[in-house]
Amino acid sequence: MAIKSVSIRIDEEMLNKLHAVADYEGRSANSQILILIRDCVAAYEKEHGRIGQ
């Protein structure tokens, strides 16, 4: 599976909060975002069925 990049716009206050949460969890901001996305997709698939079938 290829790794792709995305850019997001985020206000400074929210970015600072993201970094605080990531630091607390011992992760980079990028890793924290990936975990949040993974959890969101898992919750969606649990309710609606697997995506991509």
C-alpha positions in Angstrom: 0.0 0.0 0.0 1.4 3.4 -1.0 1.7 6.2 1.5 -0.1 9.4 0.4 0.0 12.9 1.7 -2.8 15.3 2.5 -2.7 18.9 3.5 -5.2 20.4 6.0 -5.9 23.9 7.2 -6.1 24.1 11.0 -6.2 27.2 13.2 -3.3 27.7 15.5 -5.2 27.1 18.7 -6.5 23.7 17.5 -3.0 22.8 16.2 -1.5 23.6 19.6 -4.2 21.4 21.3 -3.4 18.6 18.9 0.3 18.8 19.8 -0.6 18.7 23.5 -2.7 15.6 23.1 -0.1 13.9 20.9 2.7 14.8 23.3 0.7 13.4 26.2 0.2 10.1 24.2 3.9 10.0 23.3 3.2 10.4 19.6 3.9 12.8 16.8 1.0 15.0 15.6 1.0 13.0 12.4 0.6 9.7 14.2 -2.1 11.1 16.4 -4.1 12.2 13.3 -3.7 8.8 11.8 -5.0 7.2 14.9 -8.0 9.5 15.0 -8.8 8.8 11.3 -8.4 5.0 11.9 -10.8 5.2 14.8 -13.3 7.3 12.9 -13.3 4.9 9.9 -13.6 1.9 12.3 -16.6 3.5 14.0 -18.2 4.2 10.6 -17.7 0.7 9.4 -19.1 -0.8 12.6 -22.3 1.1 12.0 -22.6 1.0 8.2 -20.5 -2.0 7.1 -17.1 -2.2 5.5 -16.1 0.5 3.1 -14.9 -0.6 -0.3 -17.0 -3.7 -0.8 
